[in-house]
Amino acid sequence: MKKGNYLATIAGNIIIAGTYKFECVSGPQYAFKMAGVQYFMMSLWSVPDKETREYMEKFYTYWLSGTPIRQAIQTTKQEMRSEYPKVAYIWAAFVLVE
């Protein structure tokens, strides 16, 4: 893994950068790709902080221990789905963009 250009994690539903406000994901996606980021994970809508933290802690624990990135996301989603079976907006919001 090359440091600094592998993964960026962002909230993709609303990003404010300077005087520009993006209400879609195409602006940030393009900017990260142009900067050389291979993957980035984003949320498609707002997720409460507590659950976002829980999701990210699980994901990074798997990924940094050597689990391939796609498998780390899949395992994290499965665990979150088990913990929050009736609130899909918590675990379904996060996507990996390549």
Secondary structure, 3 states (H helix, E strand, C coil): CCCCCCEEEEECCCEEECCEEECCCHHHHHHHHHCCCCEEEEECCCCCHHHHHHHHHHHHHHHHCCCCHHHHHHHHHHHHHHHCCCCHHHHCCEEEEC
